[in-house]
Amino acid sequence: MKANPMRAALERGELQLGTWINLIRNPAILPLLKAAGLDFARFDIEHSSPSIETVADMAVLARALDFPLVVRPPKANREWITRLLDIGVWNLHCPQVETAQQAAEIVSAAYYAPLGQRGAAGPSPGNDYDTSGSELERRAFANSQVFVTVMIETDGAFDHLDEIARMDGIHALTLGPADLAQNLGVFGKPEQAKVLDEKRDLIVAAAKKHGKHCSMLVSSYEQAQQWKNAGALLLAYASDVQVLLDGFKRNIRDIRLGRG
């Protein structure tokens, strides 16, 4: 069974740089991103329209390339977690986690016993159809490769941040900036950036306290340096949509204005 390169790299303390996929459905985007120097891709199926078949195609190719695919499901429940793991996704990016009970339910769905109660699927893309060794050995290996990130997206979730952060089976913490800003009532206001950075600092502190990783979404070199220096090893830069939109807008404007 193939290992999870992202989890291994983070355990070695190596910075991992990735991007969101919201638009592109062609799995060929994965070797392109790898060739561009990225370490992982994060496929968003909470706020975009791919089918489970598209995710499965992406997951199989990602494993073949040793290019980690992270998936954010519409909801971090047993149904979605089971399907994603069985089609070959190692890395789960779980939205709207507000309580320790929710985090415990994610862990239960994502891991086999004794850590959880993940359902058994038999030979599948999730285990590379590998039937070598015993079933117990294969399950133990799968447990050692799954990587779970939880998203803190409401103010109330911070009341349970310490409980969530110390839970076995949760590997990384992050926040959803847009949803959190909306929940805090600061979205679009001058104080939004300051308030969100204060919340990010709490995420970083909780991750450090409990020996977990920290993930941050960044949109600039300066932001990347800020959170890398703070200790975040998982950085997702922009998205396919933003890079294409910004690139076309900039270049078309320059062509129209005759700027080289």
N, C-alpha and C positions, 0 to 999 in steps of 0.2 A: 504494500500500500504506500502511495506517495505521501511524503511529509508536507507540512505547511511551511513554506519558506518565510512567510511574514512572521509567524510566531517564533521561528528559530532566530531570525535576524534581531527581533526585539529582545529575545533572551540574551543575545550577545551585546546588547546595548547599541545597536546600529539604527541610525535615523532612517525612517521609511517615508518616502515622498510619493504621494499618489494624487489622483484627481477623481472627481465625480463623473459618472456617465449617466446623463439624463435623456439624451436624444438618440445617440447612435445605437442601432440594433445589430449591425453587422459585427460578428465576432472578430473580424479582421482588425477591429480597433485595438484589440489587446496586443498583438505583436507590434503594431504601430506605437502604442504607448510605451511598450518595453524598449523598442528601438530608440525612442526619444529620451530614455534614461529614467523613466518612472519606475517605482518599486511595486506599485499595486494600483488597481482600479477599484473604485467603489461604485457599484451599480445600484441606482436608486429606483426601487419599484414602489416606493410610497408615494412619490410625486411625479411619476411618469407611467407610461402605458405598456411596457413589455409583457408578453405572456410568459407563463412558466416554462414553455418550450424554449423561448429565447434565452431565458436565464440558464436553462440546462445546457444549451449549446455553448454559451459563454463559459460556464463552469467547467465543462469537459476540456475545452481548449485551454483555459487558464491553467488547469492541472498539467496538461501536456507541455505547456510552455514554462512551467514553474514560475508563473507570473500570478501572484495571489489576486483572487477576486473576493472583494468584500460585498455583501449584499445587505441593503436596508429594506426589510419587508414592510408592507403596509401596516402590519401589527406584529409585535413580538409575542406571538402565542404559539401553542403547541402545533397547530396545523401548519403554519408557515415555517416554523423552525424545522420540523420534521421533514417537510418537503425539500427545503433548501439543503439541508445536510445530506439527504439521500441522493440528490442530483449532483452532488460533488462540491458544494460550497463549504469551505472550512471556516470562513470568517463572517460573523454575524454583527450587524450594526443595528442595535435594537432601539427603536424610537419610543418616546413618551414613557420612560420608566420613572415612576413617581414614588414607589414604596419598596421596602425590602421584600414584601410578599410578591410583588411583580418580578423582582429580580430573581427570587427563589424559583418562581414558576419557569422563568427562562432557563435557569440552570437545570431544572428537572427535565425540561424538554430537550436540552442540548447535549446531555451526557448520559452514557450508560451507567448502571449501578457500579460502584456504590455511590457515586457523586450525584447521579440523577436517575431518571426512569425513561430514557430515550427508547422509543420503539424500535424493534429490529426489522430490517428490510431484506436481509439476505444479500447475495451478491448484487452490487449496484455501482453506478458511477461514484457514489459516496465512499466506497472502499476499493475502487478500481477493479472490481470483480475479482479481487484477490482472495483466494480461499486457502492460502498457505497458513500454517500454524493453527492453533486452536481458536475457537470462537472467543474464548476469554482473552486470549492474547490480542486478537484483532480489535476487540472492544476497548481494551486498555490502551492500545495504540491510538485509536480514534479519539478517545478522551484526551490524550496527550497532544493532539493536533488542533482541536477546535479552539477558536479564539473569539471571545465574546466582548463586544464593546457596548456599553449602555449609554443612552442619550438622556441627559437631564434637561428638560424643556419647560418646566414650570417652577415657579417660586417655591411651591409646597414641597417639591422633590428635594430641595436643599435641607429640609427638616430631617430627611432620612438618608442624606448623603453618606454619612459615616457608616451606617448599617449596610448600605449598598456596596460601598467601596471595600469593606472588609470581607465580603462574601466570597467563599471559594467558588471558582468557576467563572467569576467576572474578572476579566483581564485588563480592561481599559475603560476610562471614563471620558465623556465629552459632553458638550452642550449643543443644543440646537439654537443658534443665535436669533433667528427670525422669530421662531415660536416663543422663545423665552422673552424676547423683547416685547412681543405682543402681550404675553401673560403679565409682564411687569408693568405694562402701561407706558413704556418708553419708546415704542417703535416709531421711528421717524422723527424723534425729538432730539434736541442738541445733546442731551445727556446720555443718549443710547450707548455710544461707544464706551464711555466711562463706566456705566452701570454693568455692561456686559463683561468688561475686563475685570471688574471686581468679582463677578461670578466665576469667570475663568480662573482667577487666582484661587478661589475656593476649590475648584475642581482639581487644580494642580496640587494644592496642599493635601487634599484627601487621597489622591493617587500616591503621593510620596509617603504619606503616613502609613498606608497599607501595602506598600510595595507593588502598586499597580501602575499601568502605563496611562499616559494621557494623550488624547487625540484632539487636534484642533483643525478647524477649517480656516484657511488663510487665503487672502486675495492679492497679496503683494510680497515683494522681497522683505520689506520692513516687518510685516506681520510674521512672516516665516521665521525671521531671525529672533523676533521678540519671544515667540513661544518655544522655539528650539532652545534658546538660552534659558528659558524658564524650566526646561526639562521635558517638554513634550517630544516624544520620539515618533509619533504618528501625525504627519501633516498632510492634509488633503488640500491641494492647491486648486482653487476655482472649479471649473467643470468643462465638459466638452462644449456645452452651450455658450458659456461665458467666453471661452477662448476663441471660438468661431465668431461670435457676435462682435467682440472687441476687435479681433483681427480684421474682419471685413469692414467694420465701420471706420477703423483707422486708415486702412489702405485705400478704400474707396474715396474717403475724404481727401487724402493726399493726392490721388490721381485727378480728382475733379479740380483741386486747387493748383495742380501742376507742381507739387512738391515731390522731390525725389528722396 
